[in-house]
Amino acid sequence: MPADLAVIGLGPYGLPLAQAAVLAGVPTLGYRTGPETDPLTPSELRRMLSGGFRTAAGPAELGRVRTAVICAPTAPGADGGLDLTQVEAAARTLAAHMRPHITVVLESPVRPGTTEDFLRPILEHGSGLRAGRDFHLAYSPSRADPGNRDFTPANTPKVIGGLTPACTESAAAFYSRLTDKVVRARGLREAETVQLLEANFRHVNIALVNEMAVLCHDLGVDVWDVIRCAETKPFGFQAFRPGPGVGGHSVPQDLTGHAPRSLRMVELARQVNDQMPRYVVQRAAALLNEHGKSARGARVLLLGVTYKPDVADQQATPAQEIATRLMSLGASVSYHDPHIPSWNVLGRPVPRADSLYEAAADADLTILLQQHRTYDLQGLSVKAQLMLDTRGAAPAGAAHRL
């Protein structure tokens, strides 16, 4: 059966889309954009294959679909912007095989103007077709939230912005097969800026509560109790929680050098969040000192090294920097994570704790970095000699909190 949809890039943006399409009964073709792309696990692949998914044998198959969605990853570039290398490669591959009347949608995080000024010329030059006349071109911000059981692609509204009204409607018609609600933006740049606002909203608010956590510790105030009380306000407040840093694929952008004015608050938020791994290590060293131990030679167990609970994704996890800083102080670092069977820091393997409770009892300090559902924090806090909880997840009084 020929595929209706080609998902180009099977990483953090493309895989959820492909899974949603298969679940909706849309014959879907997957095309990997590079070795960095997250691979499908065997169980995911089996479920998707049974639902009508298949991976492309070659790029020529991209020319036989009605809709192509580019979901290539975009990492921070050297200039402070986003690296569009994989988006460009995906676009060139698609352009060489495009046929008239196809709908092309970009879902990768990009700065406003990228779809029209960067992607469109590549597609038009490589295909000989004209966007808005021979094929439809649109942008839709990815709203994937791995591990979230409450909000899935089916019940998360999808924002669409096209080069022309007809482009918007063509993309909306496709996405309406996958989701309960489609929201039409005025155009490409509006849809791209939705992604910018949503990503920056997360980072700015996490930075605020991270600063509050540091301030509250200095004041002897329980920041977790402050947040618990504040979130009872039914208007004007949304609760965010502090943590050891900000990971994930959502990259904050202040647009410095790419817009008439930069977003100064976003740059400040980045600075605050980037300081959190260092702050965690400072707190860890202080706790050890308070209990008559030095960081040098201390046995430190890190619990949860992924950026998000209950998923195996390690993109930009603060655990890497925390482990690096602890090692630089002379600490002996080990880890436990039910989703990560092996872990390397600075190119060297970090010992994995096989027996969690024995490891916690043996460690001079146990640091909770991610609260996976499988962790019995009450039991672990009893076993651990000393515990630092960076997530406020352990029962009150059971551990030292961030």
C-alpha positions as a Markdown table, in Angstrom:
| # | Residue | x | y | z |
|---|---|---|---|---|
| 1 | Met | 0.0 | 0.0 | 0.0 |
| 2 | Pro | 1.5 | 3.4 | -1.0 |
| 3 | Ala | 2.0 | 5.8 | 2.0 |
| 4 | Asp | 0.0 | 9.0 | 2.4 |
| 5 | Leu | 2.6 | 10.5 | 4.7 |
| 6 | Ala | 6.4 | 10.7 | 4.8 |
| 7 | Val | 7.9 | 11.7 | 8.1 |
| 8 | Ile | 11.4 | 12.8 | 7.4 |
| 9 | Gly | 13.4 | 12.5 | 10.7 |
| 10 | Leu | 12.4 | 9.9 | 13.3 |
| 11 | Gly | 13.8 | 11.7 | 16.3 |
| 12 | Pro | 12.0 | 13.5 | 19.1 |
| 13 | Tyr | 9.7 | 15.4 | 16.7 |
| 14 | Gly | 9.2 | 12.9 | 14.0 |
| 15 | Leu | 8.6 | 9.7 | 16.0 |
| 16 | Pro | 5.6 | 11.0 | 17.9 |
| 17 | Leu | 4.1 | 12.3 | 14.7 |
| 18 | Ala | 4.6 | 8.9 | 12.9 |
| 19 | Gln | 3.1 | 7.1 | 15.9 |
| 20 | Ala | 0.1 | 9.4 | 15.9 |
| 21 | Ala | -0.4 | 8.9 | 12.2 |
| 22 | Val | -0.3 | 5.2 | 12.4 |
| 23 | Leu | -2.7 | 5.2 | 15.3 |
| 24 | Ala | -5.1 | 7.3 | 13.1 |
| 25 | Gly | -4.9 | 4.8 | 10.3 |
| 26 | Val | -2.7 | 6.9 | 8.0 |
| 27 | Pro | -0.3 | 4.8 | 5.9 |
| 28 | Thr | 3.1 | 6.3 | 6.9 |
| 29 | Leu | 6.6 | 6.2 | 5.6 |
| 30 | Gly | 9.6 | 7.0 | 7.8 |
| 31 | Tyr | 12.8 | 8.4 | 6.5 |
| 32 | Arg | 15.8 | 8.9 | 8.8 |
| 33 | Thr | 17.8 | 12.1 | 8.3 |
| 34 | Gly | 21.1 | 11.0 | 10.0 |
| 35 | Pro | 22.8 | 8.9 | 12.5 |
| 36 | Glu | 22.0 | 11.3 | 15.3 |
| 37 | Thr | 18.3 | 10.6 | 14.8 |
| 38 | Asp | 16.8 | 8.6 | 17.7 |
| 39 | Pro | 16.2 | 5.0 | 16.5 |
| 40 | Leu | 13.0 | 3.2 | 17.0 |
| 41 | Thr | 13.0 | 0.6 | 19.7 |
| 42 | Pro | 12.1 | -2.9 | 18.6 |
| 43 | Ser | 8.8 | -2.9 | 20.4 |
| 44 | Glu | 7.9 | 0.5 | 18.9 |
| 45 | Leu | 8.8 | -0.6 | 15.5 |
| 46 | Arg | 6.7 | -3.8 | 15.8 |
| 47 | Arg | 3.6 | -1.9 | 16.9 |
| 48 | Met | 4.0 | 0.7 | 14.1 |
| 49 | Leu | 4.7 | -1.9 | 11.4 |
| 50 | Ser | 1.5 | -3.7 | 12.4 |
| 51 | Gly | -0.4 | -0.4 | 12.0 |
| 52 | Gly | 0.9 | 0.4 | 8.5 |
| 53 | Phe | 4.2 | 2.0 | 9.1 |
| 54 | Arg | 7.4 | 1.2 | 7.1 |
| 55 | Thr | 10.8 | 2.8 | 6.7 |
| 56 | Ala | 11.8 | 4.0 | 3.3 |
| 57 | Ala | 14.1 | 1.8 | 1.3 |
| 58 | Gly | 15.5 | 4.9 | -0.4 |
| 59 | Pro | 14.7 | 8.6 | -1.0 |
| 60 | Ala | 12.8 | 7.9 | -4.3 |
| 61 | Glu | 9.9 | 6.7 | -2.2 |
| 62 | Leu | 9.4 | 10.3 | -0.9 |
| 63 | Gly | 8.1 | 11.2 | -4.4 |
| 64 | Arg | 5.0 | 9.0 | -3.9 |
| 65 | Val | 3.4 | 10.6 | -0.8 |
| 66 | Arg | 0.8 | 13.3 | -0.6 |
| 67 | Thr | 2.2 | 14.9 | 2.5 |
| 68 | Ala | 5.8 | 15.2 | 3.7 |
| 69 | Val | 6.6 | 16.5 | 7.2 |
| 70 | Ile | 10.2 | 17.5 | 7.9 |
| 71 | Cys | 11.0 | 16.8 | 11.5 |
| 72 | Ala | 14.8 | 16.9 | 11.5 |
| 73 | Pro | 16.5 | 18.0 | 14.7 |
| 74 | Thr | 17.9 | 21.5 | 15.1 |
| 75 | Ala | 20.6 | 21.9 | 17.8 |
| 76 | Pro | 22.1 | 25.2 | 19.1 |
| 77 | Gly | 24.6 | 26.5 | 16.5 |
| 78 | Ala | 28.0 | 28.1 | 17.1 |
| 79 | Asp | 26.5 | 31.6 | 16.4 |
| 80 | Gly | 23.8 | 31.2 | 19.1 |
| 81 | Gly | 21.1 | 30.3 | 16.6 |
| 82 | Leu | 20.0 | 26.9 | 15.5 |
| 83 | Asp | 22.0 | 24.5 | 13.3 |
| 84 | Leu | 19.8 | 23.8 | 10.3 |
| 85 | Thr | 22.2 | 21.2 | 8.7 |
| 86 | Gln | 19.8 | 18.3 | 9.0 |
| 87 | Val | 16.8 | 20.4 | 7.9 |
| 88 | Glu | 18.8 | 21.4 | 4.8 |
| 89 | Ala | 19.8 | 17.9 | 4.0 |
| 90 | Ala | 16.2 | 16.6 | 4.5 |
| 91 | Ala | 14.9 | 19.4 | 2.2 |
| 92 | Arg | 17.4 | 18.7 | -0.5 |
| 93 | Thr | 16.6 | 15.0 | -0.5 |
| 94 | Leu | 12.9 | 15.7 | -0.6 |
| 95 | Ala | 13.2 | 18.3 | -3.3 |
| 96 | Ala | 14.9 | 15.9 | -5.7 |
| 97 | His | 11.8 | 13.6 | -5.6 |
| 98 | Met | 8.9 | 16.0 | -5.1 |
| 99 | Arg | 5.9 | 15.9 | -7.4 |
| 100 | Pro | 3.2 | 18.5 | -8.0 |
| 101 | His | 0.4 | 19.0 | -5.4 |
| 102 | Ile | 2.4 | 17.6 | -2.5 |
| 103 | Thr | 2.0 | 19.3 | 0.9 |
| 104 | Val | 5.3 | 20.0 | 2.7 |
| 105 | Val | 5.2 | 20.9 | 6.4 |
| 106 | Leu | 8.2 | 21.8 | 8.6 |
| 107 | Glu | 7.9 | 20.9 | 12.3 |
| 108 | Ser | 11.5 | 21.3 | 13.4 |
| 109 | Pro | 12.1 | 24.2 | 15.8 |
| 110 | Val | 13.3 | 27.2 | 13.8 |
| 111 | Arg | 13.5 | 31.0 | 14.2 |
| 112 | Pro | 10.7 | 33.0 | 12.5 |
| 113 | Gly | 11.2 | 33.3 | 8.7 |
| 114 | Thr | 13.1 | 30.1 | 8.2 |
| 115 | Thr | 10.3 | 28.2 | 6.3 |
| 116 | Glu | 9.9 | 30.9 | 3.7 |
| 117 | Asp | 13.5 | 32.3 | 3.5 |
| 118 | Phe | 15.5 | 29.1 | 4.0 |
| 119 | Leu | 13.4 | 26.0 | 3.3 |
| 120 | Arg | 11.3 | 27.4 | 0.4 |
| 121 | Pro | 14.2 | 28.2 | -1.9 |
| 122 | Ile | 15.8 | 24.8 | -1.4 |
| 123 | Leu | 12.5 | 23.0 | -2.2 |
| 124 | Glu | 11.8 | 25.2 | -5.3 |
| 125 | His | 15.3 | 25.0 | -6.7 |
| 126 | Gly | 15.6 | 21.3 | -6.2 |
| 127 | Ser | 12.2 | 20.4 | -7.6 |
| 128 | Gly | 11.6 | 23.0 | -10.2 |
| 129 | Leu | 8.2 | 23.6 | -8.5 |
| 130 | Arg | 6.8 | 26.8 | -7.1 |
| 131 | Ala | 5.5 | 26.9 | -3.5 |
| 132 | Gly | 1.9 | 28.1 | -3.3 |
| 133 | Arg | 1.3 | 27.3 | -6.9 |
| 134 | Asp | 2.6 | 23.8 | -7.6 |
| 135 | Phe | 2.9 | 22.5 | -4.0 |
| 136 | His | 1.7 | 23.5 | -0.5 |
| 137 | Leu | 4.1 | 24.8 | 2.1 |
| 138 | Ala | 3.3 | 25.2 | 5.8 |
| 139 | Tyr | 4.8 | 25.2 | 9.3 |
| 140 | Ser | 3.5 | 23.5 | 12.4 |
| 141 | Pro | 5.3 | 23.7 | 15.8 |
| 142 | Ser | 5.9 | 20.3 | 17.3 |
| 143 | Arg | 4.1 | 19.8 | 20.6 |
| 144 | Ala | 5.3 | 16.4 | 21.5 |
| 145 | Asp | 5.7 | 15.7 | 25.2 |
| 146 | Pro | 7.4 | 12.3 | 25.7 |
| 147 | Gly | 6.0 | 10.3 | 28.6 |
| 148 | Asn | 3.0 | 12.5 | 29.0 |
| 149 | Arg | 0.0 | 10.2 | 29.5 |
| 150 | Asp | -2.6 | 12.9 | 29.7 |
| 151 | Phe | -1.8 | 14.9 | 26.5 |
| 152 | Thr | -1.2 | 13.0 | 23.3 |
| 153 | Pro | -1.1 | 14.2 | 19.7 |
| 154 | Ala | -4.8 | 13.2 | 19.4 |
| 155 | Asn | -6.0 | 15.6 | 22.1 |
| 156 | Thr | -3.3 | 18.4 | 21.7 |
| 157 | Pro | -4.4 | 21.2 | 19.4 |
| 158 | Lys | -2.2 | 21.6 | 16.3 |
| 159 | Val | -1.2 | 25.0 | 15.1 |
| 160 | Ile | -0.9 | 25.4 | 11.3 |
| 161 | Gly | 0.4 | 28.4 | 9.3 |
| 162 | Gly | 0.8 | 28.2 | 5.5 |
| 163 | Leu | 2.5 | 30.3 | 2.8 |
| 164 | Thr | -0.9 | 31.0 | 1.4 |
| 165 | Pro | -4.4 | 30.4 | 2.7 |
| 166 | Ala | -4.7 | 27.4 | 0.4 |
| 167 | Cys | -1.4 | 26.0 | 1.9 |
| 168 | Thr | -2.9 | 26.4 | 5.4 |
| 169 | Glu | -6.1 | 24.6 | 4.5 |
| 170 | Ser | -4.2 | 21.7 | 2.8 |
| 171 | Ala | -2.0 | 21.2 | 5.9 |
| 172 | Ala | -5.0 | 21.6 | 8.2 |
| 173 | Ala | -6.9 | 19.0 | 6.3 |
| 174 | Phe | -4.1 | 16.5 | 6.8 |
| 175 | Tyr | -3.6 | 17.3 | 10.6 |
| 176 | Ser | -7.3 | 17.0 | 11.2 |
| 177 | Arg | -6.9 | 13.3 | 10.6 |
| 178 | Leu | -4.6 | 13.1 | 13.6 |
| 179 | Thr | -5.9 | 15.6 | 16.1 |
| 180 | Asp | -9.2 | 16.7 | 17.6 |
| 181 | Lys | -8.5 | 20.4 | 17.0 |
| 182 | Val | -6.5 | 22.4 | 14.3 |
| 183 | Val | -5.7 | 26.1 | 15.0 |
| 184 | Arg | -5.0 | 28.2 | 12.0 |
| 185 | Ala | -2.3 | 30.9 | 12.3 |
| 186 | Arg | -2.3 | 33.9 | 10.0 |
| 187 | Gly | 0.8 | 32.7 | 8.2 |
| 188 | Leu | 4.2 | 30.9 | 8.3 |
| 189 | Arg | 5.9 | 33.4 | 10.6 |
| 190 | Glu | 3.1 | 33.5 | 13.1 |
| 191 | Ala | 3.2 | 29.7 | 13.4 |
| 192 | Glu | 7.0 | 29.7 | 13.7 |
| 193 | Thr | 6.8 | 32.3 | 16.4 |
| 194 | Val | 4.2 | 30.2 | 18.3 |
| 195 | Gln | 7.0 | 27.6 | 18.7 |
| 196 | Leu | 9.4 | 30.4 | 19.8 |
| 197 | Leu | 7.0 | 31.7 | 22.5 |
| 198 | Glu | 6.1 | 28.2 | 23.8 |
| 199 | Ala | 9.8 | 27.1 | 24.1 |
| 200 | Asn | 10.8 | 30.4 | 25.8 |
| 201 | Phe | 7.8 | 30.4 | 28.1 |
| 202 | Arg | 9.1 | 27.1 | 29.5 |
| 203 | His | 12.7 | 28.2 | 30.0 |
| 204 | Val | 11.8 | 31.6 | 31.5 |
| 205 | Asn | 9.4 | 30.2 | 34.0 |
| 206 | Ile | 11.8 | 27.4 | 35.0 |
| 207 | Ala | 14.5 | 30.0 | 35.5 |
| 208 | Leu | 12.2 | 32.0 | 37.8 |
| 209 | Val | 11.5 | 29.0 | 40.1 |
| 210 | Asn | 15.2 | 28.0 | 40.0 |
| 211 | Glu | 16.1 | 31.5 | 41.2 |
| 212 | Met | 13.4 | 31.2 | 43.8 |
| 213 | Ala | 14.8 | 27.9 | 45.0 |
| 214 | Val | 18.2 | 29.4 | 45.5 |
| 215 | Leu | 16.7 | 32.4 | 47.3 |
| 216 | Cys | 14.5 | 30.3 | 49.5 |
| 217 | His | 17.4 | 28.1 | 50.6 |
| 218 | Asp | 19.3 | 31.2 | 51.6 |
| 219 | Leu | 16.3 | 32.4 | 53.5 |
| 220 | Gly | 15.5 | 29.1 | 55.1 |
| 221 | Val | 12.2 | 28.9 | 53.3 |
| 222 | Asp | 10.7 | 25.7 | 51.8 |
| 223 | Val | 10.3 | 26.6 | 48.1 |
| 224 | Trp | 8.3 | 23.4 | 47.5 |
| 225 | Asp | 5.7 | 24.5 | 50.1 |
| 226 | Val | 5.6 | 28.0 | 48.6 |
| 227 | Ile | 4.8 | 26.5 | 45.1 |
| 228 | Arg | 2.2 | 24.2 | 46.6 |
| 229 | Cys | 0.4 | 27.1 | 48.2 |
| 230 | Ala | 0.8 | 29.4 | 45.2 |
| 231 | Glu | -0.7 | 27.0 | 42.7 |
| 232 | Thr | -4.0 | 27.1 | 44.6 |
| 233 | Lys | -4.5 | 30.5 | 43.0 |
| 234 | Pro | -7.1 | 29.9 | 40.3 |
| 235 | Phe | -5.9 | 32.7 | 38.0 |
| 236 | Gly | -2.7 | 34.4 | 36.9 |
| 237 | Phe | -0.4 | 31.7 | 38.0 |
| 238 | Gln | 1.0 | 28.4 | 36.5 |
| 239 | Ala | 3.2 | 26.2 | 38.6 |
| 240 | Phe | 6.7 | 25.3 | 37.5 |
| 241 | Arg | 9.1 | 23.3 | 39.6 |
| 242 | Pro | 12.8 | 23.9 | 40.1 |
| 243 | Gly | 15.4 | 21.3 | 39.3 |
| 244 | Pro | 19.1 | 20.6 | 38.6 |
| 245 | Gly | 18.9 | 22.3 | 35.2 |
| 246 | Val | 16.9 | 22.3 | 32.0 |
| 247 | Gly | 17.2 | 19.5 | 29.5 |
| 248 | Gly | 15.2 | 18.4 | 26.5 |
| 249 | His | 15.0 | 19.3 | 22.8 |
| 250 | Ser | 13.2 | 22.6 | 23.3 |
| 251 | Val | 16.0 | 25.2 | 22.8 |
| 252 | Pro | 15.5 | 28.8 | 24.1 |
| 253 | Gln | 16.1 | 31.5 | 21.5 |
| 254 | Asp | 16.7 | 35.1 | 22.2 |
| 255 | Leu | 17.1 | 35.9 | 18.5 |
| 256 | Thr | 20.3 | 37.9 | 19.0 |
| 257 | Gly | 21.6 | 38.9 | 15.6 |
| 258 | His | 18.5 | 37.5 | 13.8 |
| 259 | Ala | 15.9 | 40.1 | 14.7 |
| 260 | Pro | 15.5 | 43.9 | 15.2 |
| 261 | Arg | 15.7 | 43.3 | 18.9 |
| 262 | Ser | 16.7 | 40.4 | 21.1 |
| 263 | Leu | 14.7 | 38.8 | 23.9 |
| 264 | Arg | 16.8 | 39.9 | 26.9 |
| 265 | Met | 14.7 | 37.9 | 29.4 |
| 266 | Val | 15.4 | 34.7 | 27.5 |
| 267 | Glu | 19.1 | 35.3 | 27.7 |
| 268 | Leu | 18.8 | 36.0 | 31.4 |
| 269 | Ala | 16.8 | 32.8 | 31.8 |
| 270 | Arg | 19.4 | 30.8 | 29.9 |
| 271 | Gln | 22.1 | 32.1 | 32.3 |
| 272 | Val | 20.1 | 31.2 | 35.4 |
| 273 | Asn | 19.3 | 27.7 | 34.2 |
| 274 | Asp | 22.9 | 27.1 | 33.1 |
| 275 | Gln | 24.0 | 27.8 | 36.6 |
| 276 | Met | 21.9 | 25.1 | 38.2 |
| 277 | Pro | 24.2 | 22.1 | 37.7 |
| 278 | Arg | 27.0 | 24.1 | 39.4 |
| 279 | Tyr | 24.6 | 25.1 | 42.2 |
| 280 | Val | 23.7 | 21.4 | 42.8 |
| 281 | Val | 27.3 | 20.5 | 43.1 |
| 282 | Gln | 27.9 | 23.3 | 45.5 |
| 283 | Arg | 25.0 | 22.1 | 47.6 |
| 284 | Ala | 26.3 | 18.6 | 47.4 |
| 285 | Ala | 29.8 | 19.6 | 48.6 |
| 286 | Ala | 28.3 | 21.7 | 51.4 |
| 287 | Leu | 26.2 | 18.8 | 52.6 |
| 288 | Leu | 29.2 | 16.5 | 52.7 |
| 289 | Asn | 31.2 | 19.1 | 54.6 |
| 290 | Glu | 28.4 | 19.5 | 57.1 |
| 291 | His | 28.6 | 15.8 | 57.8 |
| 292 | Gly | 32.3 | 15.7 | 58.2 |
| 293 | Lys | 33.2 | 14.5 | 54.7 |
| 294 | Ser | 35.1 | 16.0 | 51.8 |
| 295 | Ala | 33.9 | 15.9 | 48.2 |
| 296 | Arg | 37.3 | 14.5 | 47.3 |
| 297 | Gly | 37.1 | 10.7 | 47.6 |
| 298 | Ala | 33.4 | 10.8 | 48.4 |
| 299 | Arg | 31.2 | 8.1 | 46.9 |
| 300 | Val | 28.3 | 9.9 | 45.1 |
| 301 | Leu | 25.3 | 8.1 | 43.6 |
| 302 | Leu | 23.2 | 9.9 | 41.0 |
| 303 | Leu | 19.6 | 8.7 | 40.6 |
| 304 | Gly | 18.0 | 9.4 | 37.2 |
| 305 | Val | 20.2 | 10.7 | 34.5 |
| 306 | Thr | 17.6 | 11.4 | 31.8 |
| 307 | Tyr | 16.2 | 14.9 | 31.2 |
| 308 | Lys | 12.6 | 13.8 | 31.9 |
| 309 | Pro | 11.0 | 11.3 | 34.2 |
| 310 | Asp | 10.1 | 7.8 | 32.8 |
| 311 | Val | 11.7 | 8.3 | 29.4 |
| 312 | Ala | 15.1 | 7.2 | 28.1 |
| 313 | Asp | 16.0 | 10.6 | 26.4 |
| 314 | Gln | 19.2 | 12.2 | 27.6 |
| 315 | Gln | 19.1 | 15.3 | 25.4 |
| 316 | Ala | 20.8 | 18.1 | 27.3 |
| 317 | Thr | 20.4 | 16.4 | 30.6 |
| 318 | Pro | 22.0 | 18.3 | 33.4 |
| 319 | Ala | 23.3 | 15.0 | 34.9 |
| 320 | Gln | 26.2 | 15.2 | 32.5 |
| 321 | Glu | 27.6 | 18.5 | 33.8 |
| 322 | Ile | 26.8 | 17.5 | 37.4 |
| 323 | Ala | 28.8 | 14.3 | 37.1 |
| 324 | Thr | 31.6 | 16.1 | 35.4 |
| 325 | Arg | 31.8 | 18.7 | 38.2 |
| 326 | Leu | 31.7 | 16.1 | 40.9 |
| 327 | Met | 34.5 | 14.2 | 39.3 |
| 328 | Ser | 36.6 | 17.3 | 39.0 |
| 329 | Leu | 36.2 | 17.7 | 42.8 |
| 330 | Gly | 37.6 | 14.2 | 43.2 |
| 331 | Ala | 34.3 | 12.4 | 43.9 |
| 332 | Ser | 33.8 | 8.8 | 42.9 |
| 333 | Val | 30.5 | 8.9 | 40.9 |
| 334 | Ser | 28.1 | 6.1 | 40.1 |
| 335 | Tyr | 24.6 | 6.2 | 38.8 |
| 336 | His | 21.3 | 4.3 | 38.6 |
| 337 | Asp | 18.6 | 4.8 | 36.0 |
| 338 | Pro | 16.0 | 2.2 | 35.0 |
| 339 | His | 15.9 | 3.5 | 31.5 |
| 340 | Ile | 19.7 | 3.9 | 30.9 |
| 341 | Pro | 21.7 | 0.6 | 30.9 |
| 342 | Ser | 25.0 | 2.3 | 30.4 |
| 343 | Trp | 26.2 | 5.9 | 30.7 |
| 344 | Asn | 29.4 | 7.7 | 29.7 |
| 345 | Val | 30.8 | 11.0 | 31.0 |
| 346 | Leu | 33.8 | 12.6 | 29.4 |
| 347 | Gly | 34.1 | 9.6 | 27.2 |
| 348 | Arg | 34.5 | 7.2 | 30.2 |
| 349 | Pro | 31.8 | 4.7 | 31.4 |
| 350 | Val | 30.2 | 5.6 | 34.7 |
| 351 | Pro | 29.6 | 2.6 | 37.0 |
| 352 | Arg | 26.0 | 1.5 | 37.2 |
| 353 | Ala | 24.5 | 0.5 | 40.5 |
| 354 | Asp | 23.0 | -3.0 | 40.1 |
| 355 | Ser | 21.5 | -3.2 | 43.6 |
| 356 | Leu | 19.9 | 0.2 | 44.2 |
| 357 | Tyr | 19.3 | 0.0 | 47.9 |
| 358 | Glu | 22.8 | -1.4 | 48.6 |
| 359 | Ala | 24.3 | 1.4 | 46.5 |
| 360 | Ala | 22.4 | 4.1 | 48.3 |
| 361 | Ala | 23.5 | 2.6 | 51.7 |
| 362 | Asp | 27.1 | 2.5 | 50.5 |
| 363 | Ala | 27.2 | 6.0 | 49.0 |
| 364 | Asp | 28.3 | 9.0 | 51.1 |
| 365 | Leu | 25.7 | 11.0 | 49.2 |
| 366 | Thr | 22.8 | 10.1 | 47.0 |
| 367 | Ile | 21.5 | 12.8 | 44.7 |
| 368 | Leu | 18.0 | 12.5 | 43.1 |
| 369 | Leu | 18.2 | 14.2 | 39.7 |
| 370 | Gln | 15.1 | 12.6 | 38.1 |
| 371 | Gln | 12.1 | 11.2 | 39.9 |
| 372 | His | 11.3 | 8.0 | 37.8 |
| 373 | Arg | 8.1 | 6.3 | 38.9 |
| 374 | Thr | 10.0 | 3.2 | 39.9 |
| 375 | Tyr | 11.8 | 4.9 | 42.7 |
| 376 | Asp | 10.6 | 4.3 | 46.2 |
| 377 | Leu | 11.9 | 7.6 | 47.6 |
| 378 | Gln | 10.7 | 6.9 | 51.1 |
| 379 | Gly | 12.6 | 3.6 | 51.2 |
| 380 | Leu | 15.7 | 5.0 | 49.5 |
| 381 | Ser | 15.9 | 7.9 | 51.9 |
| 382 | Val | 15.9 | 5.5 | 54.8 |
| 383 | Lys | 18.7 | 3.4 | 53.2 |
| 384 | Ala | 20.8 | 6.4 | 52.1 |
| 385 | Gln | 23.4 | 7.9 | 54.4 |
| 386 | Leu | 22.7 | 11.3 | 53.0 |
| 387 | Met | 20.3 | 12.4 | 50.2 |
| 388 | Leu | 19.9 | 15.6 | 48.2 |
| 389 | Asp | 16.6 | 15.8 | 46.4 |
| 390 | Thr | 16.7 | 18.2 | 43.5 |
| 391 | Arg | 13.1 | 17.6 | 42.5 |
| 392 | Gly | 11.2 | 18.0 | 45.7 |
| 393 | Ala | 9.9 | 14.5 | 45.2 |
| 394 | Ala | 10.9 | 12.8 | 48.4 |
| 395 | Pro | 8.6 | 12.9 | 51.4 |
| 396 | Ala | 9.0 | 16.0 | 53.6 |
| 397 | Gly | 11.9 | 15.6 | 56.0 |
| 398 | Ala | 13.2 | 12.4 | 54.3 |
| 399 | Ala | 15.9 | 14.2 | 52.4 |
| 400 | His | 17.7 | 17.6 | 52.0 |
| 401 | Arg | 15.9 | 19.5 | 49.3 |
| 402 | Leu | 17.3 | 21.8 | 46.6 |
